[in-house]
Amino acid sequence: MTNIGFIGAGKMASAIITGLNQEQFSVHLSGRNVEETQKTAQALGVTAADNHADLIQISDIIILAVKPSVVADILSEYKTEKPIVSIAAGITLADLSTMTTDTQPIVRIMPNINATIQKSTTGIVRNAHVSDDVFATVKAIFESVGSVHELAEKDFGTFTALAGSSPAYIYMFIDAMSRAGVLHGMPKDTSTKIVAETVAASAEMMLKSNENPWTLIDNVSSPGGTTVAGVVSLEQNNFVATVIDAITATIEKNNTMNK
Ligand SMILES: NC(=O)c1ccc[n+]([C@@H]2O[C@H](COP(=O)([O-])OP(=O)(O)OC[C@H]3O[C@@H](n4cnc5c(N)ncnc54)[C@H](OP(=O)(O)O)[C@@H]3O)[C@@H](O)[C@H]2O)c1
């Protein structure tokens, strides 16, 4: 059985471990505080290591699930030739190489918060030292919490905006629509549930039909009808340009973070 060691026992590590098939993987955890880590490990049904050195010793693959600002400190203190997987936003393979050895196998991952419900949309890229077997294992780990997209590293910033940060923008859209429901007299919780269900089903429809979004928009816009009135209003109020600006701002921030 492959031993997977997580350094960092926060939200993302817990979400990924919750989805992992523990008949396939033996999972170990090492956080900042030993007592807290033991509690988290017990709740997740995995083993807590006493320290990072012990965790690295027993693990075949080490997943760094700490905040980006902590990654360099950990990698400079704990040296290993074993494959390292980083989920830290904004830290590139080249950055990680400067913190390790010239031949360190490194996989860079960008999951999203939907890992909590095993529906992460995850980006993945590896350096030249990662074997096909190790890469397949890392993919399998993240496939257990959703879908995995192999990307060119130059696209990681864009992926971070479109999948990592976008849940916040989608929540904003849902909140704006449900607030409109409140404005027109509907209770907020009812309104939010209606909008969230409609967003989830519309996304499912788009994925299942494989249609271009504009075709689906045209399909629900009857001539002279209610929907086209709203579509035109969104256009007049720069909906598309506003969304594109938000994604561009996210990418620009990603490109300057940790630099
Ligand atoms: N959350 C997301 O939606 C998301 C999406 C994509 C990528 N990520 C990436 O995932 C990583 C983890 O994010 P998160 O949301 O899981 O953060 P988090 O909940 O704050 O978890 C980070 C954990 O690392 C622990 N830690 C701090 N210093 C440590 C050390 N020296 N050794 C071991 N553990 C240490 C923290 O412990 P204390 O609390 O005791 O300090 C905390 O439990 C980040 O790099 C982030 O960029 C997150």
Ligand as a Chemical Component Dictionary entry (heavy atoms), coordinates in Angstrom:
data_LIG
# 
_chem_comp.id                   LIG 
_chem_comp.type                 NON-POLYMER 
_chem_comp.pdbx_formal_charge   0 
_chem_comp.three_letter_code    LIG 
# 
loop_
_chem_comp_atom.comp_id 
_chem_comp_atom.atom_id 
_chem_comp_atom.alt_atom_id 
_chem_comp_atom.type_symbol 
_chem_comp_atom.charge 
_chem_comp_atom.model_Cartn_x 
_chem_comp_atom.model_Cartn_y 
_chem_comp_atom.model_Cartn_z 
_chem_comp_atom.pdbx_ordinal 
LIG N1  N1  N 0  -8.540 26.401 0.859  1  
LIG C1  C1  C 0  -8.603 26.443 -0.463 2  
LIG O1  O1  O 0  -9.638 26.679 -1.077 3  
LIG C2  C2  C 0  -7.363 26.177 -1.281 4  
LIG C3  C3  C 0  -7.489 26.032 -2.677 5  
LIG C4  C4  C 0  -6.346 25.734 -3.413 6  
LIG C5  C5  C 0  -5.116 25.629 -2.796 7  
LIG N2  N2  N 1  -5.031 25.810 -1.452 8  
LIG C6  C6  C 0  -3.709 25.724 -0.845 9  
LIG O2  O2  O 0  -3.748 24.735 0.157  10 
LIG C7  C7  C 0  -2.787 25.054 1.152  11 
LIG C8  C8  C 0  -3.435 24.854 2.511  12 
LIG O3  O3  O 0  -4.556 25.712 2.582  13 
LIG P1  P1  P 0  -5.701 25.474 3.671  14 
LIG O4  O4  O 0  -6.871 26.218 3.177  15 
LIG O5  O5  O -1 -5.805 24.026 3.999  16 
LIG O6  O6  O 0  -5.047 26.270 4.901  17 
LIG P2  P2  P 0  -5.221 25.990 6.463  18 
LIG O7  O7  O 0  -6.573 25.433 6.759  19 
LIG O8  O8  O 0  -4.762 27.230 7.168  20 
LIG O9  O9  O 0  -4.171 24.820 6.719  21 
LIG C9  C9  C 0  -2.793 25.018 6.809  22 
LIG C10 C10 C 0  -2.334 24.166 7.967  23 
LIG O10 O10 O 0  -0.914 24.216 8.014  24 
LIG C11 C11 C 0  -0.539 24.219 9.388  25 
LIG N3  N3  N 0  0.838  24.665 9.550  26 
LIG C12 C12 C 0  1.318  25.916 9.686  27 
LIG N4  N4  N 0  2.653  25.884 9.814  28 
LIG C13 C13 C 0  3.014  24.571 9.756  29 
LIG C14 C14 C 0  4.244  23.869 9.837  30 
LIG N5  N5  N 0  5.404  24.501 9.974  31 
LIG N6  N6  N 0  4.215  22.526 9.756  32 
LIG C15 C15 C 0  3.046  21.849 9.595  33 
LIG N7  N7  N 0  1.857  22.443 9.523  34 
LIG C16 C16 C 0  1.848  23.784 9.593  35 
LIG C17 C17 C 0  -1.559 25.147 10.015 36 
LIG O11 O11 O 0  -1.571 24.962 11.407 37 
LIG P3  P3  P 0  -1.988 26.201 12.355 38 
LIG O12 O12 O 0  -3.417 26.507 12.033 39 
LIG O13 O13 O 0  -1.772 25.654 13.715 40 
LIG O14 O14 O 0  -1.060 27.323 12.000 41 
LIG C18 C18 C 0  -2.842 24.658 9.337  42 
LIG O15 O15 O 0  -3.410 23.569 10.015 43 
LIG C19 C19 C 0  -2.316 26.484 0.884  44 
LIG O16 O16 O 0  -1.010 26.475 0.372  45 
LIG C20 C20 C 0  -3.270 27.006 -0.155 46 
LIG O17 O17 O 0  -2.645 27.879 -1.073 47 
LIG C21 C21 C 0  -6.118 26.062 -0.673 48 
# 
loop_
_chem_comp_bond.comp_id 
_chem_comp_bond.atom_id_1 
_chem_comp_bond.atom_id_2 
_chem_comp_bond.value_order 
_chem_comp_bond.pdbx_ordinal 
LIG N1  C1  SING 1  
LIG C1  O1  DOUB 2  
LIG C1  C2  SING 3  
LIG C2  C3  SING 4  
LIG C2  C21 DOUB 5  
LIG C3  C4  DOUB 6  
LIG C4  C5  SING 7  
LIG C5  N2  DOUB 8  
LIG N2  C6  SING 9  
LIG N2  C21 SING 10 
LIG C6  O2  SING 11 
LIG C6  C20 SING 12 
LIG O2  C7  SING 13 
LIG C7  C8  SING 14 
LIG C7  C19 SING 15 
LIG C8  O3  SING 16 
LIG O3  P1  SING 17 
LIG P1  O4  DOUB 18 
LIG P1  O5  SING 19 
LIG P1  O6  SING 20 
LIG O6  P2  SING 21 
LIG P2  O7  DOUB 22 
LIG P2  O8  SING 23 
LIG P2  O9  SING 24 
LIG O9  C9  SING 25 
LIG C9  C10 SING 26 
LIG C10 O10 SING 27 
LIG C10 C18 SING 28 
LIG O10 C11 SING 29 
LIG C11 N3  SING 30 
LIG C11 C17 SING 31 
LIG N3  C12 SING 32 
LIG N3  C16 SING 33 
LIG C12 N4  DOUB 34 
LIG N4  C13 SING 35 
LIG C13 C14 SING 36 
LIG C13 C16 DOUB 37 
LIG C14 N5  SING 38 
LIG C14 N6  DOUB 39 
LIG N6  C15 SING 40 
LIG C15 N7  DOUB 41 
LIG N7  C16 SING 42 
LIG C17 O11 SING 43 
LIG C17 C18 SING 44 
LIG O11 P3  SING 45 
LIG P3  O12 DOUB 46 
LIG P3  O13 SING 47 
LIG P3  O14 SING 48 
LIG C18 O15 SING 49 
LIG C19 O16 SING 50 
LIG C19 C20 SING 51 
LIG C20 O17 SING 52 
# 
